[in-house]
Amino acid sequence: MAKITTKPLNMVQKLRNMSTVQGQIVNQFAQRMKKNGYKDFYQRELCYDRVILTGKKKSGTTKTYIFSSGGYSRKLNRKVQVDKNTQIHIIDKSFKNVNGYEMSGINKFQKLVNNVITSMKVVKRGWSLHK
């Protein structure tokens, strides 16, 4: 199995991205994320035509996009501190078509006490309701 390389999305990688349609889309999304306060961008390529872009905020929130010819998926991870020992870990996953409309999605709310998951709630929306 070939190793998937993760590349920092620096100026050299942005210039390489300009040669492909997927790379240009990655550059556009990275610009949008940068305006929203994300930094430390990384890019990986998966099989076929899929490309992954990940960025991180100073607060620890990470956002990941998986781009393909049929649309893109987004995953947002963030933690909310409730008290000294308790956190709520919120994971928001969604799949959007090429026009940017959400087709399906899922929200996971995990309650962590001393970094151990004590409870979890899953809320589905869109097409994922029927699964």
C-alpha positions as MATLAB code, in Angstrom:
seq = 'MAKITTKPLNMVQKLRNMSTVQGQIVNQFAQRMKKNGYKDFYQRELCYDRVILTGKKKSGTTKTYIFSSGGYSRKLNRKVQVDKNTQIHIIDKSFKNVNGYEMSGINKFQKLVNNVITSMKVVKRGWSLHK';
ca = [
       0.000    0.000    0.000;
       1.417    3.383   -0.996;
       1.993    5.942    1.714;
      -0.188    9.074    1.514;
       2.001   12.145    1.742;
       0.842   15.189    3.647;
       2.215   18.459    2.343;
       2.105   21.841    4.053;
       0.029   24.196    1.924;
       2.783   26.771    1.413;
       3.454   29.009   -1.590;
       5.240   26.227   -3.522;
       2.309   23.843   -3.061;
      -0.166   26.576   -4.065;
       1.774   27.100   -7.296;
       1.732   23.330   -7.976;
      -2.021   23.306   -7.331;
      -2.596   25.833  -10.107;
      -1.917   23.109  -12.720;
      -5.020   21.031  -11.774;
      -8.693   21.834  -11.262;
      -8.753   20.104   -7.852;
      -5.685   22.078   -6.774;
      -7.285   25.376   -7.746;
     -10.367   24.486   -5.682;
      -8.122   23.600   -2.723;
      -6.464   27.024   -3.033;
      -9.856   28.786   -3.058;
     -11.071   26.951    0.045;
      -7.773   27.616    1.830;
      -8.210   31.354    1.134;
     -11.742   31.269    2.618;
     -10.540   29.373    5.676;
      -7.657   31.814    6.130;
     -10.145   34.706    6.224;
     -12.015   32.854    8.999;
      -8.902   32.557   11.181;
      -7.584   29.120   10.219;
      -3.867   28.452    9.717;
      -1.455   25.490    9.576;
      -2.937   24.145    6.340;
      -2.069   20.683    5.087;
      -3.012   18.895    1.877;
      -3.115   15.161    1.074;
      -4.176   13.260   -1.988;
      -6.305   10.127   -1.779;
      -7.056    7.573   -4.471;
      -8.779    8.613   -7.695;
      -9.431   12.351   -7.787;
      -9.918   13.041   -4.056;
      -7.900   15.683   -2.209;
      -7.981   16.501    1.518;
      -7.385   19.981    2.983;
      -7.024   20.502    6.746;
      -6.681   23.747    8.695;
      -6.503   24.561   12.395;
      -7.555   27.578   14.463;
      -5.682   28.900   17.472;
      -8.552   27.688   19.710;
      -7.898   24.076   18.624;
     -10.819   23.804   16.206;
      -9.915   21.806   13.102;
     -11.732   21.869    9.774;
     -11.184   19.243    7.090;
     -12.484   19.192    3.530;
     -12.441   16.151    1.240;
     -12.873   17.192   -2.391;
     -13.998   14.850   -5.178;
     -15.627   15.190   -8.565;
     -19.118   14.674   -7.060;
     -18.837   17.349   -4.396;
     -17.074   17.722   -1.087;
     -17.327   16.636    2.522;
     -16.615   18.834    5.504;
     -15.672   17.779    9.015;
     -15.435   20.288   11.856;
     -14.016   19.284   15.264;
     -14.236   21.568   18.261;
     -14.224   21.240   22.025;
     -16.219   23.387   24.439;
     -14.968   23.541   28.036;
     -17.924   23.161   30.450;
     -15.979   23.084   33.705;
     -12.522   22.086   34.943;
     -12.890   18.359   34.177;
     -15.705   18.303   31.614;
     -15.700   19.096   27.887;
     -18.182   18.703   25.073;
     -16.549   17.470   21.846;
     -18.651   18.501   18.827;
     -18.039   16.762   15.504;
     -20.002   18.099   12.519;
     -19.787   16.120    9.263;
     -21.607   17.055    6.074;
     -21.592   16.144    2.400;
     -22.288   18.891   -0.128;
     -22.799   18.638   -3.877;
     -20.801   20.597   -6.461;
     -23.162   23.595   -6.049;
     -22.478   23.784   -2.298;
     -25.893   22.514   -1.139;
     -25.830   20.089    1.770;
     -27.055   16.622    0.846;
     -26.638   14.924    4.214;
     -24.967   15.476    7.523;
     -24.419   14.283   11.059;
     -23.619   15.968   14.380;
     -21.962   14.037   17.206;
     -21.915   15.448   20.713;
     -19.503   13.622   23.019;
     -19.314   14.441   26.715;
     -15.763   13.986   28.021;
     -15.030   13.786   31.727;
     -11.268   13.719   32.390;
     -10.766   12.988   28.653;
     -12.952    9.855   28.777;
     -16.165    9.719   26.714;
     -19.063    9.293   29.135;
     -21.996    9.882   26.768;
     -22.624   10.482   23.089;
     -25.566   11.848   21.126;
     -25.882   11.631   17.324;
     -28.178   13.917   15.302;
     -28.634   13.124   11.593;
     -29.963   15.399    8.870;
     -30.709   15.093    5.156;
     -30.294   11.731    3.408;
     -28.538   10.240    6.439;
     -31.907   10.234    8.300;
     -32.904    7.027    6.517;
     -29.810    5.013    7.460;
];
